[in-house]
Amino acid sequence: MLMQSMLAAVTTAAFLGGGLLALDAPGNDARFVPAGYLDEASRPAERVIIGLDVSRSNPLITNPTFAAKVAARISALVGGLGYASEIHVRTFGSFDATSNTFYYDTKISRYARPDKVAYDVYRLISQTPQLVASGRLRAQARTNILAFLDNVARSPGCADMPTFVILASDGIEDSQYARLDDPSQHLPDPDGKPFAGCAGLSILGIGVGTNSPVKTARLRYEWSHWAYSAGFARFEGLNDW
């Protein structure tokens, strides 16, 4: 089941384990230009599920410049959403429910305009390195991307509206399913098509940190094959943009 959406945009805080996780004002906020929201009422409602990979292998948690770049791309997409669109943000890494208690849920409405929500999402993602350094988000030892996606397929899934899944991740699955830093290992085939009807899967930062175009190409192939086999209509795996 979907968690109850927060209809009011969260500007200076997001929920973390029942408490408040304050977002400090980043130094580069002045460079962020919120997306416009003209005619958002005429745009179809969409669902955007954003997964933040906080495993130790992912530069998102240590590189503020890269985190800001990912934040700008995702927030631009959020800023173009129409009314009644849903935005869900989660962290993932270890296969341990107590390690990933962070959530941010909201719905575009007259009280949560797309530019406001886009700004909140930008601040959250761009500050991931600071939040990890301060201990407010926990860096994790494993990268359970497939387990995270399994939870997405089960809740909220892709029913009712076009659904896009965006992962801010290096794409290096490191779990019981596969250790993708080993070139001899591969992602297992999905069980059926759990994402049939889903509009798209994007991985932003695939191969980042490997410093290898060969490894990046292999990771992109692995996830492209898996995504289409799982039922996604589109796959995008970007190392840089």
Secondary structure, DSSP 8 states (H G I E B T S, - for coil): -----B-S--SSEEEETTEEEE----TTGGG------TTGGGS---EEEEEEE-BTT-GGGT-HHHHHHHHHHHHHHHHT--TT-EEEEEEE-SS-GGG--EEEEEE-SSSS-HHHHHHHHHHHHHTHHHHHHTTSS--BS-B-HHHHHHHHHHTTTT-SS-EEEEEES----BSSS-BTTSTT------SS-TTTT--EEEEETTTTTT--HHHHHHHHHHHHHHHHHHT-S-EEEES--
